Amino acid sequence: MAVEVFANDALGVVSSGGTGAPAAGTVESWTVSSVNPFPSASSSATPQTSFYVCDQNTLFETEKILVTNISGTTWTVTRGADGTTPVAHAANWQVVQVVTRASLQVLQRPGSFPPSGDGTGVKDSQSIQGLITAGIPVILGPGTYTFNAAWLPSSGGSVLGAGPLLTTCTWVSTAGINAGAASVDTFEIGDMELQIPGGNANDLFTGINCQRWYVHDCFLSQNNAGNALWRGTTGAGQVMVECRFRRNRWQVFGATRTVEAIFLSSASSATQINGNSWRDEVFFNSNNDTAMYMIHLQNTGQLNQTNYFENIVFEHPYGGMIWLESHTNGFINQCYGYDMPNTTTISNPLIKISKNATGSASARTTIIGGPRIQSGAAFAAGVGDINLDANCTDTVLEALSASSSLQLFLAGSKGVKLIGMPDGGWGIQDSATTAAAGTAAGTSPPAPVVTAGPDNQSGTITFGTGTSPSAGQQVTVTFGTPFETTPMVQITPSTGAATGLGLFTAVPSATGFQVNCQTAPAASQGNATYGFRWTAWE
């Protein structure tokens, strides 16, 4: 697409050409002497430039002529432009620059830039890339645009369509958008469908070297099981920071998939993925793939940080929703999986927080609401709504729901805080809290009995004694879920026999506590004789 250029009061004399009336669309070569300068028209520039003229004589001004190239006094023109009819002009007639209907339509949306109709992708690729490279905002009208080369964004640029149901961009043989070729700060893509069709084994977005991108109101589809909607690994000096994704629909087809829908990996501590946010999005796993996550952010050197996911719907996420691997200060709010009947097994946790083998431990993740809207989902062994690994620290889980069947796998991670959890119908799969007889419980005392509470930070323990017990340490308790720091621990007697012992806690730590007594218990008592309820919190 050529860019229309303008000059004030442009006027010229045509000494050769224009005196006939050929068919509209005929290309001619004229000789024109400028009285007042015209703008520069070039068919070889990037982007191409052009302008419109007409006869200054009002008897013949109805014909509009498109000037596509000027070299000295030689003009290359197209007769009968913009739907007008060529007329025969007088010898040595004068031309003036004009604004036509086509000129004004460029300012309108939609329809400012119609697709070429070239199924090879050559014409649309050349036209749009030329404008992007020149830093000129691109507005696409309704229709299907076909490309044979990936877009190469430039800082400050934008490509906007007429809406995701009206404007479609499809790539026939390459990736769609190269986000890693150069460092690009501030680029906008919106209001269109972006599509990789079946048979084009390329990712829609490829690479990572982008700052403050804004992708919004788009329908993004990947129709190949071996390719991603966005896949990239940072190189030296590359980052993905402060990018915003809003109101998009991300859809992948194919099963079994071999790559996540979005897979973004940072290769070292100097190349991180930070401060990006996905809000008000929808993800579709169209063929019920059970192998791959929809979103996977990874750091193999240190940590990614402060990436946000909020108000996202995941349809059929049998392969998992969000996986943060070596990540700190992540925020996942109101992200829900929908339409997961138990006819298909969920093979990956809906939300997974873990440490990469060569990255740092994930820390300070907050998950609010979600992650599942229905009961009866079937999970594979060891898989739940949320899985943490043993390296995680300071995870906050607040107001979660899964229609009375929430499953959490905490793996002994430290500093887990459970806030506003449902009253029942959910469970924690974690290392169990354990208890052992203390040094003052006498000779050969029975093993204490531990009854877990609802959140692995509380419960009931009963104990007995051996021969010759004494005042002092009766029970040693080890937390199933360690705390990050030494917690507050409260105990209360749970049996009548325990009320007179003067039970108190001693030597609390992040991993457990002791229960001592001021009065020696009776000898040779069974392990249900004495008991206490306990609660620990930071």
C-alpha positions as CSV (number, residue, x, y, z in Angstrom):
1,M,0.0,0.0,0.0
2,A,1.3,3.4,-1.0
3,V,1.2,6.4,1.4
4,E,-0.5,9.4,0.0
5,V,1.6,12.6,0.2
6,F,0.6,16.2,-0.1
7,A,1.9,19.7,-1.0
8,N,0.3,23.1,-0.7
9,D,-0.8,24.9,-4.0
10,A,0.8,22.3,-6.3
11,L,0.5,23.3,-9.9
12,G,2.0,22.0,-13.2
13,V,1.8,22.0,-17.0
14,V,1.5,18.8,-18.9
15,S,3.4,19.3,-22.1
16,S,3.2,15.6,-23.2
17,G,0.4,13.2,-22.3
18,G,-3.2,13.1,-21.2
19,T,-4.7,14.2,-24.5
20,G,-6.4,10.9,-25.1
21,A,-9.2,9.1,-23.3
22,P,-8.0,5.5,-22.7
23,A,-9.7,2.9,-20.5
24,A,-9.6,3.5,-16.7
25,G,-6.5,2.0,-15.1
26,T,-4.3,2.7,-18.1
27,V,-0.7,3.5,-17.1
28,E,0.9,6.4,-19.0
29,S,4.2,8.4,-19.0
30,W,3.8,12.2,-19.0
31,T,6.1,15.2,-19.2
32,V,5.2,17.8,-16.6
33,S,6.8,21.1,-15.7
34,S,6.0,22.2,-12.1
35,V,4.9,25.8,-11.5
36,N,4.5,25.2,-7.8
37,P,6.2,22.0,-6.5
38,F,4.4,18.7,-6.2
39,P,5.2,16.1,-3.5
40,S,7.6,13.3,-4.3
41,A,5.9,10.1,-5.7
42,S,8.0,7.0,-5.7
43,S,7.1,3.4,-6.6
44,S,10.4,2.1,-5.3
45,A,10.5,3.8,-1.9
46,T,9.6,2.0,1.4
47,P,6.8,2.7,1.8
48,Q,5.7,3.7,-1.7
49,T,4.3,7.2,-2.1
50,S,1.7,8.7,-4.4
51,F,-0.9,11.5,-4.9
52,Y,-3.9,12.4,-7.0
53,V,-4.2,15.2,-9.6
54,C,-6.9,16.6,-11.9
55,D,-7.3,19.1,-14.7
56,Q,-7.5,22.7,-13.5
57,N,-10.1,23.4,-16.2
58,T,-13.4,22.7,-14.6
59,L,-14.8,21.2,-17.8
60,F,-12.4,18.3,-17.4
61,E,-11.8,18.0,-13.7
62,T,-14.1,14.9,-13.2
63,E,-11.2,12.6,-14.1
64,K,-8.9,11.9,-11.2
65,I,-5.4,10.7,-12.1
66,L,-3.0,8.8,-9.7
67,V,0.6,9.8,-9.8
68,T,2.8,6.8,-8.8
69,N,6.3,7.9,-9.7
70,I,8.2,11.1,-10.5
71,S,11.7,11.2,-12.1
72,G,12.7,14.7,-13.1
73,T,9.8,16.0,-15.3
74,T,8.7,12.4,-16.2
75,W,5.6,11.3,-14.4
76,T,4.1,7.7,-14.3
77,V,0.4,8.0,-13.9
78,T,-2.7,5.8,-13.8
79,R,-5.7,7.2,-15.7
80,G,-9.3,7.2,-14.3
81,A,-8.3,6.6,-10.7
82,D,-10.7,6.0,-7.9
83,G,-13.6,5.0,-10.1
84,T,-13.5,8.0,-12.4
85,T,-13.8,8.1,-16.2
86,P,-10.8,9.3,-18.4
87,V,-11.4,12.3,-20.6
88,A,-9.3,13.9,-23.3
89,H,-7.5,17.0,-22.1
90,A,-6.3,19.9,-24.2
91,A,-2.7,20.4,-25.1
92,N,-0.5,22.0,-22.5
93,W,-3.1,21.5,-19.9
94,Q,-2.6,22.4,-16.2
95,V,-2.8,19.9,-13.3
96,V,-3.5,20.5,-9.6
97,Q,-3.3,18.2,-6.7
98,V,-6.6,17.1,-5.3
99,V,-8.0,15.0,-2.4
100,T,-10.3,12.2,-3.6
101,R,-12.7,9.8,-2.0
102,A,-9.9,7.3,-1.7
103,S,-7.8,9.9,0.2
104,L,-10.6,10.4,2.7
105,Q,-11.3,6.7,3.2
106,V,-7.8,6.3,4.5
107,L,-8.9,8.3,7.5
108,Q,-11.9,6.2,8.1
109,R,-12.2,2.9,10.1
110,P,-13.0,0.3,8.9
111,G,-12.0,0.2,5.2
112,S,-9.0,2.3,5.2
113,F,-6.7,-0.4,3.9
114,P,-8.5,-3.2,2.0
115,P,-6.8,-6.6,1.5
116,S,-5.0,-7.2,-1.8
117,G,-6.7,-10.5,-2.5
118,D,-3.2,-12.0,-3.3
119,G,-3.3,-15.5,-1.9
120,T,0.4,-15.9,-2.1
121,G,0.9,-13.3,0.7
122,V,3.4,-11.2,-1.3
123,K,1.5,-8.0,-1.7
124,D,0.0,-7.7,1.8
125,S,3.4,-8.5,3.3
126,Q,5.2,-5.9,1.3
127,S,2.6,-3.2,1.9
128,I,2.1,-3.6,5.6
129,Q,5.7,-4.2,6.5
130,G,6.7,-1.1,4.7
131,L,4.3,1.0,6.8
132,I,5.4,-0.7,10.0
133,T,9.1,-0.1,9.2
134,A,8.4,3.5,8.5
135,G,6.6,3.9,11.8
136,I,3.3,4.7,10.2
137,P,0.2,3.4,12.1
138,V,-1.6,0.7,10.0
139,I,-5.4,0.4,10.0
140,L,-6.8,-2.7,8.3
141,G,-10.3,-2.9,7.0
142,P,-12.7,-5.9,6.8
143,G,-11.5,-9.0,4.9
144,T,-8.7,-11.5,5.0
145,Y,-5.1,-10.3,4.7
146,T,-2.6,-13.0,3.6
147,F,1.1,-12.9,4.5
148,N,4.2,-14.8,3.4
149,A,6.6,-13.2,5.9
150,A,6.4,-12.5,9.6
151,W,5.8,-9.0,10.7
152,L,8.8,-7.2,12.1
153,P,7.4,-4.6,14.6
154,S,9.1,-1.2,15.1
155,S,9.0,0.9,18.2
156,G,5.9,3.1,18.6
157,G,4.0,1.4,15.8
158,S,0.6,-0.2,15.6
159,V,-1.6,-2.4,13.5
160,L,-5.3,-2.2,14.2
161,G,-8.2,-3.9,12.5
162,A,-12.0,-3.4,12.2
163,G,-12.7,-6.1,14.8
164,P,-11.9,-9.8,15.4
165,L,-14.9,-10.9,13.4
166,L,-14.2,-8.6,10.5
167,T,-10.4,-8.4,10.0
168,T,-8.4,-11.6,9.6
169,C,-4.6,-11.9,9.2
170,T,-3.3,-15.3,8.2
171,W,0.2,-16.5,7.5
172,V,0.7,-19.1,4.8
173,S,4.3,-20.3,5.3
174,T,6.0,-18.4,8.2
175,A,5.5,-17.3,11.8
176,G,3.1,-14.4,12.3
177,I,4.9,-11.8,14.4
178,N,8.7,-11.9,15.1
179,A,8.9,-10.5,18.6
180,G,12.6,-11.3,19.0
181,A,14.3,-9.9,16.0
182,A,15.0,-6.5,17.5
183,S,14.3,-4.6,20.8
184,V,10.9,-3.0,20.2
185,D,9.5,-0.6,22.8
186,T,5.8,0.1,22.6
187,F,3.9,-1.7,19.9
188,E,0.1,-2.2,19.6
189,I,-1.9,-4.9,17.9
190,G,-5.7,-4.9,18.2
191,D,-9.2,-5.6,16.9
192,M,-8.4,-8.5,14.5
193,E,-8.0,-12.2,14.1
194,L,-4.4,-13.5,13.9
195,Q,-4.3,-17.0,12.5
196,I,-1.7,-19.7,11.8
197,P,-3.7,-22.2,9.6
198,G,-3.2,-26.0,9.6
199,G,-0.2,-27.1,7.6
200,N,1.9,-24.0,8.4
201,A,4.2,-25.4,11.1
202,N,5.1,-22.1,12.6
203,D,4.3,-20.2,15.8
204,L,2.0,-17.2,15.7
205,F,4.4,-15.1,17.9
206,T,8.0,-16.1,18.0
207,G,10.9,-14.8,20.1
208,I,11.1,-12.4,23.1
209,N,12.6,-8.9,22.9
210,C,9.6,-6.6,23.6
211,Q,8.8,-3.9,26.0
212,R,5.4,-2.3,26.7
213,W,3.5,-4.1,23.9
214,Y,-0.3,-3.9,24.0
215,V,-2.2,-6.7,22.4
216,H,-6.0,-6.4,22.8
217,D,-9.4,-7.4,21.5
218,C,-7.9,-10.1,19.2
219,F,-8.8,-13.7,18.3
220,L,-5.5,-15.6,18.1
221,S,-5.6,-19.1,16.8
222,Q,-3.0,-21.9,16.3
223,N,-4.1,-24.8,14.2
224,N,-1.0,-27.1,14.5
225,A,-0.4,-29.4,17.5
226,G,3.3,-28.9,17.3
227,N,3.3,-25.1,17.4
228,A,2.5,-22.3,19.9
229,L,0.5,-19.1,19.9
230,W,3.7,-17.6,21.4
231,R,7.0,-19.3,22.0
232,G,10.2,-17.6,22.8
233,T,13.4,-17.8,24.8
234,T,15.3,-14.7,25.6
235,G,18.9,-14.3,24.3
236,A,21.6,-12.1,25.9
237,G,20.3,-8.7,26.7
238,Q,16.7,-9.5,25.7
239,V,13.7,-9.0,27.9
240,M,9.9,-9.1,27.9
241,V,8.7,-6.4,30.3
242,E,5.5,-4.5,31.0
243,C,3.5,-6.0,28.1
244,R,-0.3,-5.9,28.4
245,F,-2.8,-8.4,27.0
246,R,-6.5,-7.5,27.3
247,R,-9.8,-9.1,26.2
248,N,-8.2,-11.6,23.8
249,R,-9.3,-15.1,22.9
250,W,-6.4,-17.5,22.5
251,Q,-7.3,-20.8,20.9
252,V,-5.2,-23.9,20.1
253,F,-6.2,-26.9,18.1
254,G,-4.7,-30.4,18.0
255,A,-4.0,-33.3,20.4
256,T,-1.6,-34.5,21.5
257,R,0.1,-31.1,21.6
258,T,3.9,-30.9,22.0
259,V,4.2,-27.3,23.1
260,E,2.3,-25.0,25.5
261,A,-0.1,-22.5,24.0
262,I,2.2,-19.8,25.4
263,F,5.7,-20.8,26.4
264,L,8.1,-18.0,27.5
265,S,11.5,-18.8,28.9
266,S,14.2,-16.6,30.3
267,A,17.6,-18.1,29.9
268,S,19.6,-16.3,32.7
269,S,19.3,-13.8,35.5
270,A,20.0,-10.9,33.1
271,T,17.2,-11.8,30.7
272,Q,14.0,-11.9,32.6
273,I,10.3,-11.8,31.9
274,N,8.9,-9.2,34.3
275,G,5.8,-7.1,34.9
276,N,3.6,-8.4,32.2
277,S,-0.2,-8.8,32.6
278,W,-3.0,-10.9,31.1
279,R,-6.4,-9.6,32.0
280,D,-10.0,-10.4,30.9
281,E,-8.8,-13.2,28.6
282,V,-10.2,-16.5,27.3
283,F,-8.1,-19.6,26.5
284,F,-9.6,-22.5,24.5
285,N,-8.1,-26.0,24.4
286,S,-10.2,-26.9,21.5
287,N,-9.4,-30.6,21.1
288,N,-9.2,-31.4,24.8
289,D,-5.4,-31.9,24.8
290,T,-4.1,-33.4,28.1
291,A,-0.4,-32.9,27.6
292,M,0.4,-29.2,27.6
293,Y,-0.3,-26.1,29.7
294,M,-2.0,-23.0,28.3
295,I,0.5,-20.6,29.9
296,H,4.0,-21.6,31.0
297,L,6.5,-18.9,32.2
298,Q,10.0,-20.3,32.9
299,N,13.4,-19.1,34.1
300,T,16.4,-21.3,33.8
301,G,18.9,-19.0,35.4
302,Q,17.2,-17.1,38.3
303,L,13.7,-15.7,38.6
304,N,11.0,-14.1,36.5
305,Q,8.9,-11.7,38.6
306,T,5.6,-9.8,39.0
307,N,3.7,-11.2,36.1
308,Y,-0.1,-10.9,36.6
309,F,-3.0,-13.1,35.5
310,E,-6.5,-11.8,36.3
311,N,-10.1,-12.7,35.3
312,I,-9.1,-15.4,32.8
313,V,-11.4,-18.2,31.6
314,F,-9.7,-21.5,30.5
315,E,-12.0,-23.8,28.5
316,H,-11.2,-27.6,28.7
317,P,-7.8,-27.1,30.4
318,Y,-7.0,-30.8,30.8
319,G,-3.3,-30.1,30.3
320,G,-3.3,-27.4,32.9
321,M,-3.9,-23.6,33.0
322,I,-0.9,-21.7,34.4
323,W,2.6,-22.9,35.3
324,L,5.0,-20.5,36.9
325,E,8.5,-22.0,37.0
326,S,11.1,-20.1,39.0
327,H,9.0,-17.1,39.6
328,T,8.6,-14.6,42.4
329,N,5.7,-12.2,43.3
330,G,3.3,-13.7,40.8
331,F,-0.4,-12.8,41.1
332,I,-3.2,-15.1,39.9
333,N,-6.7,-13.7,40.5
334,Q,-10.0,-15.2,39.5
335,C,-8.7,-17.6,36.9
336,Y,-11.1,-20.5,36.4
337,G,-11.2,-23.7,34.4
338,Y,-14.5,-24.5,32.8
339,D,-16.1,-27.5,31.0
340,M,-14.0,-30.3,32.4
341,P,-16.3,-33.4,32.6
342,N,-14.8,-36.4,34.3
343,T,-14.8,-38.3,31.0
344,T,-11.3,-36.9,30.4
345,T,-8.6,-37.0,33.1
346,I,-6.8,-33.8,34.0
347,S,-3.1,-34.8,33.6
348,N,-1.4,-31.6,34.9
349,P,-2.3,-29.3,37.9
350,L,-4.5,-26.5,36.9
351,I,-2.1,-24.1,38.5
352,K,1.5,-25.2,39.2
353,I,4.2,-23.3,41.0
354,S,7.7,-24.8,41.0
355,K,11.5,-24.4,40.8
356,N,13.3,-25.0,37.5
357,A,16.2,-27.4,37.8
358,T,18.7,-24.6,37.2
359,G,16.6,-21.6,38.4
360,S,15.8,-20.3,41.8
361,A,12.9,-21.3,44.1
362,S,9.5,-19.7,43.4
363,A,8.4,-17.4,46.2
364,R,5.6,-15.0,47.2
365,T,2.9,-16.2,44.8
366,T,-0.6,-15.0,45.5
367,I,-3.6,-17.0,44.2
368,I,-7.1,-15.6,44.8
369,G,-10.2,-17.4,43.7
370,G,-10.5,-20.2,41.2
371,P,-9.1,-22.4,39.9
372,R,-12.2,-24.6,39.0
373,I,-15.9,-23.8,38.6
374,Q,-17.3,-27.4,38.7
375,S,-17.1,-30.5,40.8
376,G,-16.5,-34.0,39.6
377,A,-13.4,-33.4,37.6
378,A,-11.0,-36.4,37.4
379,F,-7.4,-35.8,38.2
380,A,-4.4,-38.0,37.6
381,A,-2.5,-39.4,40.6
382,G,-0.6,-36.6,42.4
383,V,-2.4,-33.9,40.4
384,G,-4.7,-31.3,41.9
385,D,-6.2,-27.9,41.4
386,I,-3.0,-26.3,42.7
387,N,0.4,-28.0,43.1
388,L,3.4,-26.4,44.8
389,D,6.8,-28.0,45.0
390,A,8.9,-28.4,48.2
391,N,11.0,-25.3,47.2
392,C,8.2,-22.8,47.2
393,T,8.0,-20.2,49.9
394,D,5.4,-17.8,51.2
395,T,2.5,-18.8,48.9
396,V,-0.9,-17.1,49.7
397,L,-4.0,-19.1,48.8
398,E,-7.2,-17.0,49.3
399,A,-10.9,-17.7,48.8
400,L,-10.3,-20.7,46.6
401,S,-13.3,-22.7,45.2
402,A,-13.8,-25.8,43.2
403,S,-17.4,-26.7,43.8
404,S,-16.8,-28.5,47.0
405,S,-13.9,-30.7,45.7
406,L,-10.8,-28.5,45.9
407,Q,-7.5,-30.4,46.0
408,L,-4.2,-28.8,47.0
409,F,-0.8,-30.5,46.8
410,L,1.6,-28.5,48.9
411,A,4.6,-30.9,48.9
412,G,6.0,-29.5,52.2
413,S,6.5,-26.0,50.8
414,K,7.2,-23.4,53.4
415,G,5.1,-20.4,54.5
416,V,1.8,-21.4,52.9
417,K,-1.0,-19.1,54.1
418,L,-4.6,-20.2,53.6
419,I,-7.2,-17.4,53.9
420,G,-10.9,-17.5,53.6
421,M,-11.1,-21.2,52.6
422,P,-14.4,-23.1,52.2
423,D,-15.8,-24.8,55.3
424,G,-15.5,-28.3,53.9
425,G,-15.3,-30.6,50.9
426,W,-11.7,-29.8,50.1
427,G,-8.4,-31.4,51.1
428,I,-4.7,-30.9,51.3
429,Q,-2.4,-33.5,50.0
430,D,0.9,-32.8,51.8
431,S,3.4,-34.4,54.1
432,A,1.4,-35.2,57.3
433,T,2.1,-33.5,60.6
434,T,3.7,-36.1,62.8
435,A,4.3,-36.5,66.6
436,A,6.6,-38.5,68.7
437,A,6.7,-39.2,72.4
438,G,8.9,-36.8,74.4
439,T,11.8,-37.4,76.7
440,A,9.7,-37.1,79.9
441,A,6.9,-39.5,78.7
442,G,8.5,-42.4,80.6
443,T,9.9,-45.7,79.4
444,S,8.4,-47.3,76.3
445,P,5.4,-44.8,75.9
446,P,2.8,-45.5,73.2
447,A,3.1,-43.4,70.0
448,P,1.0,-40.3,69.9
449,V,-2.0,-40.2,67.6
450,V,-2.3,-37.2,65.2
451,T,-5.6,-36.1,63.8
452,A,-5.1,-33.5,61.1
453,G,-7.1,-30.3,60.9
454,P,-8.6,-28.9,57.7
455,D,-5.5,-26.9,56.7
456,N,-2.4,-28.8,58.0
457,Q,-1.7,-25.9,60.3
458,S,-4.0,-27.3,63.1
459,G,-5.2,-30.5,64.5
460,T,-5.6,-32.7,67.5
461,I,-3.0,-35.0,69.1
462,T,-3.5,-37.6,71.8
463,F,-0.8,-39.3,73.8
464,G,-0.1,-41.7,76.7
465,T,2.9,-42.6,78.9
466,G,5.3,-45.3,79.7
467,T,6.6,-46.3,83.1
468,S,8.0,-43.5,85.4
469,P,6.9,-40.4,83.4
470,S,7.9,-37.0,84.8
471,A,7.0,-33.4,84.3
472,G,8.6,-31.9,81.1
473,Q,8.5,-32.8,77.5
474,Q,5.6,-35.2,76.6
475,V,5.3,-34.7,72.8
476,T,7.4,-33.5,69.9
477,V,5.4,-32.2,66.9
478,T,6.8,-31.9,63.4
479,F,4.7,-29.8,60.9
480,G,3.7,-31.4,57.7
481,T,3.8,-28.0,56.0
482,P,6.8,-26.0,57.4
483,F,6.5,-22.3,58.0
484,E,8.9,-19.7,56.6
485,T,9.5,-18.3,60.1
486,T,8.8,-19.4,63.6
487,P,5.0,-19.3,64.0
488,M,2.8,-18.6,67.0
489,V,1.5,-21.9,68.4
490,Q,-1.6,-22.3,70.7
491,I,-2.7,-25.4,72.4
492,T,-5.8,-26.3,74.5
493,P,-6.5,-29.6,76.4
494,S,-8.8,-31.9,74.5
495,T,-9.4,-34.6,77.2
496,G,-10.4,-34.3,80.8
497,A,-7.2,-36.1,82.0
498,A,-5.1,-33.4,80.2
499,T,-6.6,-30.5,82.0
500,G,-4.6,-31.0,85.2
501,L,-1.2,-31.4,83.5
502,G,-0.5,-27.7,82.9
503,L,0.3,-28.3,79.3
504,F,2.4,-25.6,77.5
505,T,4.4,-25.2,74.3
506,A,8.2,-25.1,74.2
507,V,11.0,-24.6,71.6
508,P,8.8,-23.6,68.7
509,S,10.4,-23.3,65.3
510,A,9.5,-23.2,61.6
511,T,9.4,-27.0,61.5
512,G,7.6,-27.9,64.8
513,F,7.2,-27.5,68.5
514,Q,7.3,-29.4,71.8
515,V,4.5,-29.9,74.3
516,N,5.6,-29.9,78.0
517,C,3.6,-30.4,81.2
518,Q,4.1,-28.8,84.7
519,T,2.6,-31.8,86.5
520,A,3.8,-35.4,85.9
521,P,1.2,-37.5,84.2
522,A,0.1,-41.0,85.5
523,A,2.3,-43.9,84.4
524,S,1.5,-46.5,81.7
525,Q,-1.5,-44.7,80.2
526,G,-2.8,-45.4,76.7
527,N,-2.3,-43.1,73.8
528,A,-5.9,-41.7,74.0
529,T,-5.7,-40.7,77.6
530,Y,-4.2,-37.2,77.3
531,G,-4.7,-34.9,74.4
532,F,-4.6,-31.3,73.1
533,R,-5.8,-29.2,70.1
534,W,-3.2,-27.1,68.4
535,T,-3.1,-24.2,65.9
536,A,-0.1,-22.5,64.4
537,W,0.1,-19.3,62.4
538,E,2.6,-16.7,61.3
